[in-house]
Amino acid sequence: MRCPKCGSSQDRVIDSREARDGYAIRRRRECMRCNFRFTTYEIVEREELRVVKRNGAREPFNREKLMSGLTKACEKRPVRMEQLEQVVDEISNELEEEGYREIPASVIGAKMMRRLEAIDHVAYVRYASVYRQFEDVGEFISEINSLDQRRPRDPGEQELFG
């Protein structure tokens, strides 16, 4: 690994431990030239999965795109980055276990929505609005009402539209 500070390729591993529920190894390293410490992650390289977009275009599966979508949906919400990384890991592992070589983007979107609904309802509605291409406020209200019907209401919670 090259040191992010000085660019030297001479380093030593100080500590290694399991990360991301056993799907990665986290390594703390120290540069032998400048003594800068940094962290790297080692993950299994997977066979390339291709995503089929709505318009029929195909592109390589990209974990960073999943993470970016989740991060945008959860912006300014009480959701930890570790939760989002776990969601991306779960979806990636699920897709690999299901044996897809090509997968419609809609399947990935549905998996993300299911997980977001369990994590944060505001983030879920944000994501759903982009994923389902809401065109007016009525669609937001309809989605929020259907969300309310799918989950039990906390007695201390205020009604959004009532």
C-alpha positions in Angstrom: 0.0 0.0 0.0 1.2 3.5 -0.7 1.3 6.0 2.2 -1.5 8.6 1.6 0.9 11.3 3.1 4.3 10.7 1.4 3.6 8.0 -1.2 6.1 5.5 0.1 5.2 1.8 -0.5 7.1 0.8 2.6 4.7 0.2 5.5 4.1 -2.3 8.2 0.8 -3.7 9.6 0.3 -2.7 13.2 -3.1 -4.3 13.7 -5.5 -6.5 11.8 -9.1 -7.3 12.7 -12.3 -8.5 11.2 -14.7 -5.8 9.9 -18.1 -5.6 8.3 -19.4 -8.7 10.0 -16.5 -10.8 8.7 -16.8 -9.7 5.0 -13.6 -7.5 5.3 -10.4 -7.2 7.2 -9.4 -3.8 8.7 -5.7 -3.2 8.8 -3.9 -0.3 10.6 -0.6 0.5 8.9 2.3 2.7 9.6 4.5 4.2 6.9 8.2 3.2 7.5 9.4 6.5 5.9 7.2 9.2 7.6 5.5 7.2 10.5 2.0 8.3 9.3 -0.6 5.8 10.4 -3.5 4.9 8.1 -6.3 2.3 7.7 -6.9 0.0 4.8 -9.7 -2.6 4.2 -9.3 -5.9 2.4 -12.5 -7.4 0.8 -13.1 -10.4 -1.4 -13.0 -9.5 -5.1 -16.3 -10.6 -6.6 -17.3 -11.6 -10.0 -18.5 -8.6 -11.9 -22.2 -8.1 -11.6 -23.9 -5.9 -14.2 -26.9 -3.7 -13.4 -29.6 -3.3 -16.1 -31.0 0.3 -16.0 -34.5 1.3 -16.8 -33.4 2.4 -20.3 -31.8 -1.0 -21.0 -28.2 0.2 -20.5 -25.9 -2.1 -18.6 -23.2 -1.0 -16.2 -21.0 -2.6 -13.6 -22.5 -2.9 -10.1 -21.1 -0.1 -8.0 -21.2 -0.2 -4.2 -20.3 3.5 -4.1 -23.4 4.4 -6.0 -25.5 2.5 -3.4 -23.7 4.2 -0.6 -24.2 7.6 -2.3 -28.0 7.1 -2.7 -28.3 6.0 0.9 -26.3 8.9 2.1 -28.4 11.4 0.2 -31.6 9.9 1.5 -30.3 9.9 5.1 -28.8 13.4 5.0 -29.5 15.3 8.2 -31.2 12.2 9.7 -30.2 10.3 12.8 -28.7 7.4 10.9 -25.1 6.3 11.5 -22.7 5.7 8.6 -22.1 2.2 10.0 -25.8 1.4 9.4 -25.5 2.5 5.8 -22.3 0.5 5.2 -24.1 -2.5 6.7 -27.1 -2.0 4.3 -24.7 -1.9 1.3 -22.9 -5.0 2.6 -26.1 -6.9 3.1 -27.4 -6.0 -0.4 -24.1 -6.8 -2.0 -23.9 -10.2 -0.2 -27.6 -10.9 -1.0 -27.0 -10.3 -4.7 -24.0 -12.5 -4.7 -25.8 -15.3 -2.9 -28.7 -15.1 -5.3 -26.3 -15.7 -8.1 -27.2 -12.9 -10.4 -24.9 -12.0 -13.3 -27.2 -9.2 -14.4 -29.8 -7.6 -12.2 -32.5 -5.0 -13.0 -31.9 -1.7 -11.1 -35.5 -2.0 -9.9 -34.6 -5.1 -7.8 -31.7 -3.3 -6.1 -34.0 -0.2 -5.5 -36.6 -2.4 -3.9 -34.0 -4.0 -1.6 -32.8 -0.5 -0.6 -36.3 0.8 0.0 -37.2 -2.2 2.2 -34.1 -1.6 4.4 -34.6 2.2 4.5 -38.2 1.7 5.7 -36.8 -0.2 8.7 -34.1 2.3 9.5 -35.7 5.8 9.0 -39.1 6.7 7.5 -38.1 10.1 6.3 -35.1 8.7 4.5 -37.4 6.0 3.0 -39.8 8.6 1.6 -36.9 10.6 0.2 -35.5 7.6 -1.5 -39.0 6.4 -2.7 -39.6 9.8 -4.3 -36.6 9.5 -6.5 -36.8 5.8 -7.1 -40.5 5.9 -8.1 -40.1 9.3 -9.8 -42.9 11.2 -7.8 -44.3 14.0 -9.9 -46.5 15.8 -7.4 -47.2 16.3 -3.6 -50.1 13.9 -3.8 -47.7 11.0 -4.4 -45.7 12.0 -1.3 -48.9 12.1 0.8 -50.1 8.8 -0.6 -46.7 7.1 0.2 -46.7 8.6 3.7 -50.3 7.4 4.3 -49.4 3.9 3.1 -46.3 3.9 5.3 -48.5 4.8 8.3 -50.9 1.8 7.5 -48.0 -0.6 7.2 -46.5 0.1 10.7 -48.1 0.5 14.1 -48.3 4.1 15.3 -46.3 5.1 18.4 -48.9 6.7 20.8 -46.6 9.7 21.4 -46.1 10.4 17.7 -48.0 13.2 16.0 -50.0 12.6 12.8 -48.5 14.2 9.7 -51.7 14.6 7.8 -54.7 14.4 10.0 
